[in-house]
């Protein structure tokens, strides 16, 4: 039997990573809102099929996983068939990939969705057209990538993200000019 995921990682670690700053939390929330854009990829024709995107030449990797609704429904229904795969020392991404292949679900190779070191890519400085850049294991490197992608990336224009980055840069400049103005009032 599979154990359900029950971690509250984002709720417990997120505020600590952002130093409990209301401005930074609000900025990140605003910057992550994306408006849907029409699908222009070849795999859009699979709209009603059980299909998933293989994002790496060596198999599905976890930083971004894309599945159709029907694919997820068939995966859940077929999990008992994949019980024999649980004995391998794989991560969840390889397990899902292997299970879906075992179930005969459609796997579409789309390697330009993600820039991942484990797939032979060099994600930094994060200015490519990929949707995901990985791994960035510390806060400073993550924000450096995020800021570069928002400022110089070649993906869809997201004016709100540019505004948030510009506001953060202005706030940092103001903090440097007059640090007393921005002291924590709770002290």
C-alpha positions, 0 to 999 in steps of 0.5 A: 500500500502506498503511503499518502504524502502529508508534509507541511514543508512549504508552510513551515519553512517558507516563512522562515526563508522569507525572514517573516517579511510581509513585503517579500511574501506578498511580492512572491505571491504576486510574482507567481500568479501566471495567466494561462496562455494558449498551448503552442506545443505539439503535445497539445493535440493529446488534450483528452488522452492519458499523456505525460511529459518526459522532461529529461533525456534520462527519464522524468525528473521531479522539478516539474511534472506535467500530466493530463487529468486522464493520465492521473486518473489512470495512474491512480487506478493502475497503482496496484499493478505497479506495486512490484516497482516499490522495491527499487531504490528510486525517487518518486519521479522515477517510480511514476515514470516507470509505473506509467510506462508499465501502464502503457500511458503516452509519454511525450518527450519535451526536454525544453520545459526544464533546465536541470543539471542532472539532465546535462544542462547548465541552468544558471544564469536562468535566462533560457526559455525553460519553465523550470531551472534546477537545482538551486539549493540555497535561498541566495542562488534561488533568488539570483536565478529568479531575478535573472529569469524575470529580468532577462528571460526569454519566456512570456512577458510577465509585467507583474513579475518585472514590477515586483523585481523593480520594487524589491531593487528600489527597496534594497537601495532605500534600505542602504541609504537610510537603514534606520528608516527600515529597522524592525519596529518590533524590537 
